[in-house]
Amino acid sequence: MPAHEQALALAHQWIQKAESDLRAAVLGDWKAKEAMYKKHFPGSLITTIESTNLSKTAEKLVVSYFAELTPPSEPSPGRRARRQGK
């Protein structure tokens, strides 16, 4: 195998290892935070899962959990116009 192909293969292996290590570190941090919330604030941690409709899912969660804490808000003028078909 030519030297440049060997270098590319090694770089690819290094990138895969770095991505794996980063995923493990992030997941480890998340698990520690989740455990802290469960211990000190049971029932108060709300999570979402990445998806194409994450904003709508998060909005539904916020409304269902915190509606009594937040005043009703008016949609932005752009959203109001879209809703009214303008």
C-alpha positions as CSV (number, residue, x, y, z in Angstrom):
1,M,0.0,0.0,0.0
2,P,1.4,3.4,-0.9
3,A,2.4,5.7,1.9
4,H,-0.3,8.2,1.3
5,E,-3.0,5.5,1.5
6,Q,-1.4,4.2,4.7
7,A,-1.5,7.8,6.1
8,L,-5.2,8.2,5.1
9,A,-6.1,4.8,6.7
10,L,-4.3,5.8,9.9
11,A,-6.1,9.2,9.9
12,H,-9.4,7.5,9.4
13,Q,-8.8,5.1,12.3
14,W,-7.7,8.1,14.5
15,I,-10.9,10.0,13.6
16,Q,-13.1,7.0,14.4
17,K,-11.4,6.6,17.8
18,A,-11.7,10.3,18.6
19,E,-15.4,10.2,17.7
20,S,-15.9,7.2,19.9
21,D,-14.1,8.7,22.8
22,L,-16.1,12.0,22.5
23,R,-19.4,10.0,22.4
24,A,-18.4,8.1,25.5
25,A,-17.4,11.3,27.3
26,V,-20.6,13.1,26.4
27,L,-22.8,10.1,27.4
28,G,-20.9,9.8,30.7
29,D,-21.4,13.5,31.5
30,W,-25.1,13.1,30.6
31,K,-25.5,10.0,32.8
32,A,-23.9,11.9,35.8
33,K,-26.2,14.9,35.3
34,E,-29.3,12.6,35.0
35,A,-28.3,10.8,38.2
36,M,-27.9,14.2,40.0
37,Y,-31.3,15.3,38.9
38,K,-33.0,12.1,39.9
39,K,-31.4,12.3,43.4
40,H,-31.9,16.0,44.1
41,F,-34.9,16.9,41.9
42,P,-36.9,13.7,41.5
43,G,-39.5,14.0,38.7
44,S,-38.4,17.4,37.4
45,L,-36.0,16.4,34.6
46,I,-37.7,16.5,31.2
47,T,-35.9,15.1,28.2
48,T,-36.5,14.9,24.5
49,I,-35.1,12.7,21.7
50,E,-33.6,14.2,18.6
51,S,-36.1,14.1,15.7
52,T,-37.4,16.1,12.8
53,N,-40.2,17.5,15.0
54,L,-38.1,18.2,18.1
55,S,-39.4,21.8,18.5
56,K,-43.0,20.7,18.5
57,T,-42.3,17.9,20.9
58,A,-40.5,20.2,23.3
59,E,-43.2,22.8,23.1
60,K,-45.8,20.1,24.0
61,L,-43.7,19.0,27.0
62,V,-43.2,22.5,28.2
63,V,-46.9,23.3,28.0
64,S,-48.0,20.1,29.6
65,Y,-45.6,20.4,32.5
66,F,-45.4,24.2,33.0
67,A,-48.6,25.7,31.6
68,E,-49.6,27.0,35.0
69,L,-46.3,28.8,35.5
70,T,-46.1,30.7,32.2
71,P,-48.4,33.4,30.9
72,P,-50.0,32.8,27.5
73,S,-48.0,34.3,24.7
74,E,-49.0,35.7,21.4
75,P,-47.4,34.2,18.3
76,S,-45.0,36.4,16.5
77,P,-46.5,38.5,13.7
78,G,-45.1,36.2,11.1
79,R,-46.7,33.1,12.6
80,R,-49.9,35.0,13.2
81,A,-50.0,35.9,9.5
82,R,-49.3,32.3,8.3
83,R,-52.0,31.0,10.6
84,Q,-54.5,33.5,9.1
85,G,-53.4,32.6,5.6
86,K,-51.7,35.9,4.7
